[in-house]
Amino acid sequence: MTRPYRASLASDLTKKPCKCGGTMGEIIGYDEDANGAATPKRRGWYCFDCQNWETAILREQIVERKYQ
C-alpha cells in the first residue's frame, strides 16, 4: 500500500513534503536549446521554513506542459 502523498507526487511535482513538516516549492530554471529558445527545467525544491534544498533528478527535471 502506498502513502497518499506519494501518489500525489507522481503526478504533481510542483510541491513536496519537507522533513521539517513544511512544504517545499519547486524552483524552475531555464536552459537554452540549440535554436536559442528558453526551455523550462525544474532545478529542485526549496523549503522556506527550514531552508532545505533537494535537487531534482532525471524525470523530475522535466516541466510538464500543463504547468507551463
Backbone hydrogen bonds, N-H to C=O, Kabsch-Sander energy under -0.5 kcal/mol:
donor,donor_aa,acceptor,acceptor_aa,energy
6,R,3,R,-0.6
7,A,3,R,-1.4
8,S,4,P,-1.5
9,L,5,Y,-1.8
10,A,6,R,-1.3
11,S,7,A,-0.6
11,S,8,S,-0.6
12,D,8,S,-2.4
13,L,11,S,-0.5
16,K,24,M,-1.8
18,C,22,G,-2.5
21,G,18,C,-1.4
24,M,16,K,-3.4
25,G,46,Y,-2.4
26,E,14,T,-2.0
27,I,44,G,-3.0
29,G,41,K,-3.0
31,D,39,T,-2.6
33,D,37,A,-2.5
36,G,33,D,-1.7
39,T,31,D,-3.3
41,K,29,G,-2.9
42,R,61,Q,-2.5
43,R,27,I,-2.8
44,G,27,I,-1.2
45,W,54,E,-2.4
46,Y,25,G,-2.5
47,C,52,N,-2.3
48,F,46,Y,-0.6
51,Q,47,C,-1.5
54,E,45,W,-2.2
56,A,43,R,-2.3
60,E,57,I,-2.4
61,Q,58,L,-1.7
62,I,59,R,-1.1
63,V,40,P,-0.5
64,E,62,I,-0.6
67,Y,64,E,-1.4
68,Q,65,R,-1.4
